[in-house]
Amino acid sequence: MSNQNKKIYFASDFHLGAPNYNSSLIREKKIVDWLNYIESSAEEIFLVGDIFDFWFEYKHVIPKGFVRLQGKIANLTDKGIKVHVFTGNHDMWIFDYLPKELGVQLYRKNIRRVFFGKSYLVGHGDGLGPKDKGYKLLKKIFSNKFCQWCFARLHPNFGIWLANKLSQKSRSMTGKSNEKFLGEENEWLVKYCKYELEKNHTDYFIFGHRHLPLEINLNKNSKYINLGEWINYFTYVEVDNQNTVLKTWK
C-alpha cells in the first residue's frame, strides 16, 4: 500500500551517451537535478527503459560514463527509496550490474501495480501492438543467450564502438518520425492498450519508447500516457493520492 503522503514518479528515454559526450553530460546533470528535486517526496521511482543509448555488460567491463546518474540512484536506494529500472530496446543488455551495485529492481517485461487504489500497467513499450515484425524478430535475436555470448567475445573497444555506430544509424533512419502523432487509430501502443482492456481493466497505461508525450483517454475510466523523452521534452509522470499527471521538468 502506497504512503498517502508520498508520490510515485515515472520517466524514460534519457538516451545517455547520445548524440555526443557533451550534450549527454548536460542532460545527465539535468536528470540528476530532477532526482534531487523529487527525492524528498518520492516513495518509488520508475525509470522505464532506454536510460542509456547503448549498454552492454561484459564480465568485468561496463561502458564509461554516466557516473553522476549511477551515484544518485545508489544514493536514493541507500536511503530506502525504491528505484525500478526497465530495459529498453537500446539498453536491453543490462544484466546484474545495476541491481547489484545500485540496488535497483530490474524488469524486462510489463508489470502491473496498484497505487492509491488505481491500477497501472507499466513497460517500455517496444515490440508491443501489431506490426513491426522485423523489430520483434531482431529483439528475439538480441535477447538470445547465445547471441549475447557471441557479442561478449568481441573486445569492448570494438563492441561498444560497433553498437554505438548501429544506434546512430538507426536514429538517422528514423529521423523525426517519432515526433509525429499518427492519430489514435494508427498509434500501435493505443491499439495494444485497447486490446489489454478487453482482458483486464486498467486505470493507467504508462509507456516510454514513443518519444512523444501523450495523454489519450481510452474510455471514461482508462488512460494511456506516454512519457516522452529527455532530449527535447524532459517530461515525467507524477502520481499522488489524488492525480496522475504528465509534467515537464524545467
Backbone bond lengths (Angstrom), bond angles and torsions (degrees), N, CA, C in turn:
res aa  C-N    CA-C-N  psi(-1)  N-CA   C-N-CA  omega(-1)  CA-C   N-CA-C  phi
1 M - - - 1.465 - - 1.526 109.50 -
2 S 1.323 116.10 132.52 1.457 120.87 -177.16 1.520 111.06 -72.79
3 N 1.329 116.43 143.76 1.454 123.18 173.33 1.525 108.20 -67.18
4 Q 1.327 116.82 121.84 1.461 121.27 -174.42 1.525 112.87 -63.75
5 N 1.335 117.26 -18.90 1.463 120.81 -179.13 1.529 112.99 -97.21
6 K 1.318 116.27 -1.41 1.456 120.84 -178.82 1.533 110.79 -108.77
7 K 1.344 115.56 174.78 1.453 120.90 -178.31 1.529 110.53 -130.55
8 I 1.327 114.57 159.36 1.458 122.62 176.34 1.530 107.04 -113.26
9 Y 1.327 116.92 137.01 1.468 120.65 -177.22 1.532 110.72 -124.45
10 F 1.337 114.76 146.45 1.463 122.29 178.07 1.530 109.53 -133.32
11 A 1.327 116.20 137.07 1.467 121.55 172.73 1.520 107.87 -152.68
12 S 1.324 116.54 159.45 1.471 119.54 -179.91 1.518 110.68 -155.70
13 D 1.315 114.42 173.61 1.467 123.53 170.57 1.526 112.71 55.40
14 F 1.347 114.97 56.60 1.463 120.41 172.10 1.529 110.45 -75.68
15 H 1.320 117.25 -33.27 1.472 124.05 -179.92 1.531 111.77 50.43
16 L 1.316 115.39 47.25 1.459 119.30 179.38 1.527 110.65 -64.15
17 G 1.322 114.95 136.12 1.452 122.06 -174.54 1.507 112.36 107.80
18 A 1.340 117.62 -19.98 1.462 121.81 -179.51 1.528 110.13 -110.64
19 P 1.316 118.80 150.16 1.475 125.95 -8.15 1.521 112.88 -83.91
20 N 1.365 116.56 -11.30 1.466 120.36 178.82 1.527 108.63 -155.99
21 Y 1.308 115.91 171.71 1.464 121.04 -173.93 1.528 112.52 -60.24
22 N 1.330 117.13 -47.78 1.466 120.11 -172.86 1.520 112.71 -65.42
23 S 1.335 117.15 -46.93 1.465 118.92 -179.36 1.522 111.00 -69.15
24 S 1.330 117.14 -33.28 1.461 120.60 176.88 1.527 110.81 -65.15
25 L 1.328 116.81 -39.52 1.456 120.42 -179.75 1.524 111.21 -65.34
26 I 1.324 117.09 -41.07 1.461 120.78 177.02 1.526 109.80 -60.43
27 R 1.323 116.17 -43.73 1.463 121.29 179.98 1.526 111.20 -65.69
28 E 1.324 116.27 -40.84 1.459 120.33 179.33 1.528 110.93 -60.70
29 K 1.322 116.56 -42.86 1.470 119.83 179.20 1.523 110.94 -64.04
30 K 1.331 116.48 -36.30 1.467 120.14 177.96 1.532 110.52 -65.82
31 I 1.333 116.65 -39.77 1.469 121.11 178.32 1.523 110.23 -63.79
32 V 1.324 116.79 -43.20 1.465 120.62 178.95 1.532 110.21 -64.47
33 D 1.333 118.02 -38.03 1.462 120.96 175.79 1.529 110.15 -59.45
34 W 1.319 116.20 -43.03 1.478 120.76 178.25 1.527 110.93 -62.04
35 L 1.332 116.64 -45.14 1.469 120.36 178.70 1.519 111.22 -62.85
36 N 1.324 117.38 -38.33 1.463 120.55 175.64 1.524 111.08 -61.55
37 Y 1.323 115.45 -38.63 1.467 120.96 -177.44 1.523 111.72 -68.58
38 I 1.335 117.26 -42.00 1.471 120.10 -175.07 1.528 112.76 -86.45
39 E 1.323 116.91 -9.28 1.467 120.91 -172.73 1.521 113.09 -53.58
40 S 1.311 117.99 -44.60 1.466 120.85 -173.85 1.526 112.60 -69.22
41 S 1.332 117.07 -24.02 1.471 119.91 -177.16 1.529 113.15 -105.41
42 A 1.340 117.73 -7.47 1.468 120.78 -171.57 1.523 112.06 -84.68
43 E 1.324 115.40 130.92 1.455 121.42 168.05 1.522 110.04 -95.15
44 E 1.350 115.99 -40.97 1.455 121.41 177.29 1.528 109.21 -143.25
45 I 1.336 115.95 146.84 1.466 122.19 178.42 1.528 107.71 -127.93
46 F 1.330 115.76 128.78 1.456 121.99 179.61 1.533 109.04 -111.84
47 L 1.320 116.72 118.34 1.467 122.71 175.10 1.523 106.19 -104.49
48 V 1.351 115.02 106.97 1.461 120.41 -159.11 1.535 112.35 -98.62
49 G 1.334 117.05 51.49 1.455 120.83 169.32 1.512 115.86 96.36
50 D 1.340 114.61 155.74 1.465 123.78 -177.22 1.529 111.34 53.22
51 I 1.318 114.74 41.65 1.463 119.92 172.87 1.522 108.73 -63.54
52 F 1.330 115.45 -39.72 1.463 121.77 177.41 1.519 109.05 -112.17
53 D 1.325 116.39 146.38 1.455 119.46 177.18 1.527 110.86 -71.62
54 F 1.321 115.76 -26.17 1.464 120.88 169.09 1.511 108.45 -153.90
55 W 1.333 115.32 141.34 1.464 120.64 177.15 1.518 108.37 -150.13
56 F 1.313 116.01 129.46 1.466 121.35 171.47 1.520 108.24 -143.59
57 E 1.318 115.43 128.39 1.460 120.48 179.00 1.527 110.30 -97.69
58 Y 1.317 115.99 109.63 1.457 119.57 166.38 1.528 107.41 -76.60
59 K 1.309 117.07 173.66 1.466 120.31 -176.55 1.527 111.59 -59.91
60 H 1.338 116.79 -38.41 1.463 120.13 -176.88 1.532 112.41 -127.45
61 V 1.333 118.32 13.26 1.468 121.72 -174.34 1.524 109.36 -138.57
62 I 1.331 116.18 138.71 1.463 122.27 169.40 1.531 107.95 -128.28
63 P 1.338 118.88 162.32 1.463 120.22 178.57 1.523 112.17 -60.22
64 K 1.325 116.39 143.11 1.458 121.91 177.40 1.531 110.41 -67.19
65 G 1.343 114.62 152.20 1.458 119.59 172.62 1.522 113.53 100.87
66 F 1.326 114.93 -177.68 1.463 124.30 173.12 1.525 112.25 65.71
67 V 1.330 117.77 22.97 1.465 120.04 -174.90 1.527 111.90 -71.97
68 R 1.314 118.41 -27.60 1.462 120.58 178.62 1.528 110.19 -65.37
69 L 1.337 116.31 -45.49 1.458 119.52 178.84 1.524 110.72 -66.38
70 Q 1.323 117.13 -44.62 1.456 119.70 -179.39 1.529 111.08 -61.90
71 G 1.329 117.18 -42.88 1.452 120.46 178.46 1.517 112.22 -62.58
72 K 1.344 116.09 -39.38 1.467 119.84 -179.83 1.524 111.03 -67.53
73 I 1.338 116.64 -41.44 1.463 119.32 178.23 1.524 110.80 -62.43
74 A 1.336 117.02 -43.10 1.469 120.48 177.63 1.519 110.63 -61.00
75 N 1.324 116.45 -39.10 1.464 121.42 178.29 1.529 111.27 -62.84
76 L 1.322 116.30 -40.58 1.473 120.94 179.58 1.526 111.53 -65.92
77 T 1.335 116.17 -47.48 1.470 118.54 -178.31 1.527 111.25 -68.43
78 D 1.331 117.50 -32.88 1.465 120.58 175.99 1.529 111.04 -61.73
79 K 1.337 116.47 -28.39 1.462 121.20 179.65 1.524 112.37 -87.49
80 G 1.333 116.61 1.30 1.461 120.02 177.55 1.510 114.72 92.64
81 I 1.338 118.36 5.57 1.465 121.43 176.13 1.525 108.38 -83.50
82 K 1.306 117.08 124.87 1.458 120.93 -177.52 1.532 110.05 -76.01
83 V 1.318 116.50 126.69 1.466 121.80 176.76 1.523 108.18 -117.91
84 H 1.332 115.66 124.90 1.460 122.58 -178.39 1.525 108.61 -112.08
85 V 1.311 116.96 131.61 1.468 121.99 -179.34 1.523 109.04 -120.83
86 F 1.333 116.04 129.65 1.459 122.59 174.89 1.524 108.46 -103.59
87 T 1.310 116.90 141.02 1.450 119.33 171.35 1.531 108.82 -77.11
88 G 1.335 115.54 143.10 1.458 120.94 175.76 1.512 109.96 -113.47
89 N 1.300 116.80 -170.43 1.464 119.49 179.81 1.523 112.38 -74.05
90 H 1.335 117.96 -19.02 1.465 120.60 177.86 1.520 113.01 -93.25
91 D 1.317 117.26 -21.53 1.476 118.91 -177.29 1.527 111.69 -130.74
92 M 1.339 115.64 38.21 1.461 119.85 -178.98 1.529 112.21 -69.05
93 W 1.352 116.89 -12.64 1.462 119.98 -179.33 1.529 111.83 -94.70
94 I 1.334 115.60 28.91 1.467 119.67 164.22 1.529 106.75 -75.61
95 F 1.324 116.89 129.22 1.460 119.87 -179.73 1.531 109.96 -115.06
96 D 1.326 118.54 -104.77 1.467 119.11 -174.50 1.533 114.10 -108.72
97 Y 1.337 117.57 -1.59 1.466 119.12 -175.05 1.526 112.13 -65.10
98 L 1.329 117.72 -50.89 1.466 119.88 -177.05 1.528 112.21 -65.28
99 P 1.338 118.90 -44.06 1.469 117.24 175.57 1.522 113.03 -61.63
100 K 1.331 117.23 -41.57 1.462 120.47 -176.02 1.523 112.33 -72.51
101 E 1.327 117.41 -45.90 1.462 120.94 -173.74 1.525 113.18 -87.13
102 L 1.333 116.82 -33.46 1.466 119.56 -174.13 1.521 112.72 -106.31
103 G 1.324 117.31 -12.80 1.463 120.07 177.44 1.513 114.95 78.25
104 V 1.343 117.07 23.64 1.461 119.81 -179.91 1.524 110.38 -87.58
105 Q 1.334 115.33 161.79 1.462 121.88 170.70 1.522 106.87 -97.29
106 L 1.338 117.36 127.88 1.465 121.74 -174.63 1.527 110.53 -105.51
107 Y 1.346 116.04 138.66 1.464 122.34 178.84 1.526 110.06 -130.55
108 R 1.323 115.31 142.29 1.466 121.31 176.23 1.528 112.10 -113.18
109 K 1.318 117.10 -6.35 1.466 122.05 -179.03 1.523 109.17 -135.69
110 N 1.335 115.49 170.58 1.457 121.00 175.59 1.528 110.44 -58.64
111 I 1.312 115.59 150.26 1.462 120.36 173.35 1.528 108.77 -129.62
112 R 1.326 115.09 157.28 1.461 121.70 174.33 1.523 108.89 -112.91
113 R 1.327 115.98 133.57 1.461 121.04 178.11 1.529 109.23 -138.56
114 V 1.307 115.77 161.38 1.459 122.08 174.48 1.526 108.10 -121.41
115 F 1.334 116.25 126.83 1.461 122.42 176.69 1.520 108.59 -127.45
116 F 1.316 116.17 126.52 1.458 121.96 177.36 1.531 111.96 51.71
117 G 1.319 115.60 38.15 1.460 120.82 176.33 1.516 115.26 82.52
118 K 1.332 118.46 0.56 1.459 122.71 178.82 1.531 109.91 -108.69
119 S 1.334 115.78 144.88 1.470 120.77 -178.53 1.524 110.53 -95.33
120 Y 1.343 115.28 140.84 1.463 122.44 -177.20 1.525 109.49 -131.69
121 L 1.315 116.19 137.24 1.457 122.00 167.63 1.518 106.46 -111.95
122 V 1.345 116.76 124.29 1.469 122.19 -171.50 1.521 109.32 -126.42
123 G 1.326 117.31 135.70 1.458 121.72 175.27 1.515 110.16 -169.26
124 H 1.334 115.81 168.82 1.462 118.04 179.02 1.521 111.01 -66.84
125 G 1.326 116.84 -45.30 1.461 119.64 175.13 1.514 115.25 111.50
126 D 1.342 117.90 -9.47 1.467 118.88 -178.72 1.523 110.13 -74.12
127 G 1.320 115.61 141.50 1.458 121.53 175.94 1.513 114.68 76.24
128 L 1.328 117.79 9.97 1.452 120.80 178.93 1.523 110.46 -97.41
129 G 1.297 116.12 158.26 1.450 120.41 178.67 1.512 112.26 80.71
130 P 1.333 116.79 -177.89 1.463 121.70 -177.27 1.535 111.92 -75.49
131 K 1.312 115.44 166.53 1.471 123.84 174.32 1.526 111.92 66.21
132 D 1.339 115.67 -161.49 1.473 123.22 -179.09 1.526 111.12 54.82
133 K 1.339 115.72 41.61 1.469 119.72 -177.42 1.520 111.74 -65.60
134 G 1.341 116.95 -31.28 1.460 120.51 179.51 1.514 111.36 -61.71
135 Y 1.353 116.12 -45.91 1.463 118.71 179.64 1.523 111.00 -67.62
136 K 1.320 117.40 -39.05 1.470 120.26 -179.53 1.525 110.99 -60.82
137 L 1.341 116.41 -38.03 1.462 120.34 176.48 1.525 110.09 -67.35
138 L 1.340 115.99 -43.55 1.470 120.60 179.50 1.527 110.91 -61.69
139 K 1.326 116.72 -38.41 1.464 120.30 179.29 1.522 111.21 -64.38
140 K 1.327 116.62 -38.45 1.465 120.01 177.09 1.526 110.93 -62.84
141 I 1.341 115.52 -39.28 1.470 119.57 179.22 1.522 110.04 -66.00
142 F 1.338 117.14 -46.84 1.467 121.04 -178.71 1.532 111.73 -66.07
143 S 1.337 116.76 -27.08 1.463 120.41 -179.39 1.526 112.30 -85.98
144 N 1.320 116.41 -8.88 1.459 120.56 -177.96 1.530 111.11 -70.57
145 K 1.312 116.69 130.59 1.469 121.52 -176.62 1.524 112.23 -60.15
146 F 1.328 116.21 -39.33 1.462 119.08 -179.27 1.530 110.88 -67.45
147 C 1.330 116.95 -40.37 1.472 120.41 178.24 1.531 110.47 -64.74
148 Q 1.323 116.49 -38.55 1.461 119.77 176.89 1.529 110.75 -64.91
149 W 1.325 116.45 -39.74 1.463 121.04 177.92 1.525 110.12 -62.17
150 C 1.336 116.60 -41.77 1.471 120.71 179.69 1.524 110.90 -63.27
151 F 1.350 116.85 -43.67 1.466 119.45 -179.93 1.522 110.43 -64.35
152 A 1.326 116.72 -36.40 1.458 120.46 -179.24 1.526 112.66 -65.76
153 R 1.342 117.07 -16.61 1.462 120.89 177.71 1.528 111.51 -75.92
154 L 1.356 116.74 -17.69 1.462 120.35 177.23 1.526 109.42 -72.22
155 H 1.320 116.30 145.02 1.463 119.32 174.63 1.529 108.58 -62.23
156 P 1.347 118.81 137.67 1.464 120.86 -178.05 1.526 114.12 -53.15
157 N 1.341 118.18 -37.79 1.467 119.69 179.48 1.521 111.10 -59.21
158 F 1.330 116.33 -42.09 1.466 120.40 -179.63 1.515 111.19 -79.22
159 G 1.331 117.22 -43.69 1.455 120.77 -176.37 1.519 112.43 -61.32
160 I 1.330 116.92 -45.68 1.459 120.37 -179.19 1.526 110.67 -70.59
161 W 1.335 116.88 -37.97 1.476 120.05 175.84 1.522 110.66 -60.65
162 L 1.335 116.94 -46.37 1.465 121.57 -179.01 1.522 110.78 -61.68
163 A 1.320 116.81 -46.48 1.461 120.47 -178.00 1.527 111.02 -63.67
164 N 1.322 117.91 -40.34 1.461 120.66 177.94 1.525 111.58 -63.71
165 K 1.325 117.08 -38.85 1.466 120.86 177.50 1.521 110.99 -63.22
166 L 1.326 116.66 -43.15 1.459 120.66 179.94 1.523 110.93 -65.83
167 S 1.343 116.13 -36.96 1.455 120.24 178.13 1.527 110.75 -65.47
168 Q 1.332 116.93 -42.17 1.467 121.03 178.22 1.525 110.99 -63.54
169 K 1.330 115.83 -40.14 1.466 119.90 179.66 1.519 110.72 -64.89
170 S 1.327 116.08 -42.53 1.460 120.64 178.71 1.520 110.85 -60.87
171 R 1.336 116.27 -41.10 1.461 120.18 -179.03 1.532 111.12 -67.99
172 S 1.329 117.06 -39.00 1.462 119.88 -179.68 1.528 110.99 -68.01
173 M 1.332 117.06 -32.71 1.465 120.35 178.10 1.521 111.04 -71.92
174 T 1.331 115.96 -36.56 1.467 120.11 -179.85 1.522 110.89 -72.68
175 G 1.346 115.46 -36.63 1.456 119.84 179.47 1.509 111.66 60.82
176 K 1.336 116.49 -134.45 1.458 121.49 -178.21 1.523 112.47 -100.15
177 S 1.338 116.57 15.78 1.467 119.05 -176.97 1.516 112.10 -63.01
178 N 1.336 117.87 -29.32 1.460 120.62 179.65 1.515 112.52 -69.88
179 E 1.334 117.18 -15.27 1.452 120.37 -176.88 1.530 112.20 -89.71
180 K 1.308 117.86 -0.47 1.461 121.98 -176.75 1.522 110.80 -104.26
181 F 1.317 115.83 126.43 1.455 120.38 175.49 1.524 108.46 -75.61
182 L 1.319 116.35 128.51 1.462 121.42 -172.67 1.521 113.79 -91.81
183 G 1.328 116.41 -4.34 1.453 120.00 -173.39 1.522 109.79 92.93
184 E 1.325 116.27 144.55 1.473 120.16 -175.15 1.517 112.52 -52.72
185 E 1.320 116.39 -40.79 1.462 119.64 -174.81 1.519 112.79 -68.94
186 N 1.350 117.60 -16.60 1.467 121.41 -178.37 1.522 113.92 -112.65
187 E 1.312 118.12 -4.22 1.456 121.08 178.59 1.529 108.77 -81.03
188 W 1.327 116.87 112.85 1.462 120.13 -172.22 1.516 113.20 -67.75
189 L 1.329 118.45 -27.97 1.460 118.95 175.68 1.524 111.76 -73.51
190 V 1.310 117.63 -29.65 1.465 120.46 172.95 1.526 109.37 -64.45
191 K 1.325 116.47 -43.52 1.473 120.35 177.86 1.525 110.53 -61.15
192 Y 1.320 115.87 -41.62 1.463 119.56 179.81 1.531 110.54 -63.08
193 C 1.328 117.29 -44.74 1.466 120.98 179.76 1.525 111.38 -60.52
194 K 1.319 116.43 -43.35 1.465 119.99 -179.88 1.526 111.03 -65.21
195 Y 1.316 116.44 -36.88 1.462 120.40 176.34 1.528 110.44 -64.19
196 E 1.335 117.18 -42.98 1.460 120.91 178.86 1.526 111.90 -65.59
197 L 1.332 116.57 -33.26 1.461 120.05 179.82 1.523 111.82 -65.90
198 E 1.317 116.49 -25.34 1.459 119.41 176.97 1.523 111.62 -67.80
199 K 1.345 116.72 -22.32 1.468 121.27 -177.84 1.529 112.26 -100.98
200 N 1.343 116.37 -40.33 1.470 120.87 -176.62 1.521 110.27 -143.42
201 H 1.320 115.59 134.64 1.461 117.47 173.63 1.535 109.03 -68.30
202 T 1.310 116.05 135.48 1.463 122.53 176.97 1.518 107.36 -139.10
203 D 1.316 116.51 130.01 1.465 119.12 -179.47 1.521 112.07 -74.10
204 Y 1.367 116.18 -42.08 1.464 120.01 -177.86 1.525 110.83 -137.26
205 F 1.324 114.90 132.81 1.462 122.34 169.97 1.526 106.72 -106.01
206 I 1.335 116.54 123.90 1.464 120.07 -178.90 1.526 109.05 -122.80
207 F 1.336 115.85 117.71 1.454 122.12 -179.23 1.523 110.68 -131.35
208 G 1.325 114.55 162.16 1.460 122.37 170.10 1.513 108.33 -111.20
209 H 1.338 115.84 -141.41 1.468 124.63 170.97 1.533 113.89 72.37
210 R 1.311 117.41 -37.29 1.466 121.26 -172.23 1.533 112.23 -73.54
211 H 1.336 117.68 -21.82 1.472 123.96 178.89 1.521 113.44 65.57
212 L 1.322 117.32 15.34 1.456 120.56 179.94 1.526 108.48 -133.36
213 P 1.336 118.46 119.78 1.469 118.75 177.64 1.526 109.96 -63.96
214 L 1.327 115.57 123.97 1.458 120.22 -176.22 1.519 110.58 -138.31
215 E 1.313 116.47 142.68 1.462 123.55 169.77 1.521 107.43 -133.16
216 I 1.320 116.27 113.55 1.465 120.86 -174.97 1.525 109.12 -130.08
217 N 1.314 115.65 123.49 1.457 120.63 175.38 1.523 109.23 -76.93
218 L 1.330 115.74 119.39 1.462 121.10 -179.73 1.526 111.06 -83.53
219 N 1.313 115.86 -35.36 1.458 124.26 169.99 1.528 106.25 -157.61
220 K 1.313 118.11 -169.26 1.464 119.38 -174.74 1.528 113.01 -71.14
221 N 1.346 116.94 -12.21 1.463 119.81 -177.41 1.530 114.42 -118.41
222 S 1.325 118.11 -6.41 1.468 120.94 -173.91 1.520 111.27 -130.85
223 K 1.332 115.26 144.27 1.467 120.22 -178.98 1.525 110.04 -137.15
224 Y 1.328 115.29 141.64 1.465 122.78 172.30 1.526 108.01 -102.57
225 I 1.347 115.97 129.07 1.460 121.66 177.01 1.520 108.76 -123.65
226 N 1.328 116.15 127.36 1.458 119.00 170.96 1.519 108.44 -103.64
227 L 1.325 114.69 137.01 1.471 121.13 -170.25 1.525 114.20 -77.44
228 G 1.334 117.64 -9.08 1.465 118.64 -177.58 1.518 111.23 73.07
229 E 1.341 116.84 -144.29 1.472 120.90 178.56 1.523 109.50 -155.25
230 W 1.363 114.31 175.79 1.467 120.08 -175.74 1.522 112.08 -113.57
231 I 1.317 116.22 26.24 1.465 120.70 172.64 1.524 109.65 -96.86
232 N 1.338 116.08 -41.32 1.459 121.01 -179.88 1.527 113.58 -119.97
233 Y 1.349 117.38 -33.74 1.462 120.43 -168.32 1.529 114.81 -102.98
234 F 1.314 119.06 -35.79 1.474 123.37 179.44 1.534 111.08 56.60
235 T 1.318 115.92 49.39 1.454 122.06 -175.58 1.528 111.46 -105.34
236 Y 1.319 115.09 154.23 1.455 121.94 179.75 1.525 108.49 -155.69
237 V 1.322 116.40 166.55 1.462 121.74 178.05 1.517 109.25 -112.06
238 E 1.324 115.14 136.13 1.463 122.89 176.75 1.523 108.29 -117.89
239 V 1.332 116.07 128.15 1.464 121.94 -179.48 1.518 108.80 -119.32
240 D 1.333 116.48 126.83 1.457 120.44 171.76 1.522 108.84 -129.43
241 N 1.325 117.85 -168.42 1.462 119.93 -175.02 1.523 113.39 -76.34
242 Q 1.331 116.34 2.15 1.459 120.29 178.06 1.528 113.35 -118.92
243 N 1.330 117.51 -38.40 1.462 120.33 -168.65 1.519 112.46 -142.19
244 T 1.322 114.92 160.43 1.462 124.38 167.98 1.524 106.03 -122.69
245 V 1.335 116.65 111.68 1.462 121.57 -168.02 1.527 111.51 -125.88
246 L 1.321 116.23 134.87 1.465 122.04 172.22 1.523 107.91 -88.01
247 K 1.339 116.21 121.45 1.440 121.71 -175.78 1.515 112.27 -122.52
248 T 1.327 116.39 167.11 1.466 123.00 176.41 1.513 108.98 -119.02
249 W 1.342 116.12 130.83 1.463 120.89 177.37 1.525 109.48 -85.76
250 K 1.326 115.53 124.39 1.464 120.80 -177.64 1.524 111.49 -118.63
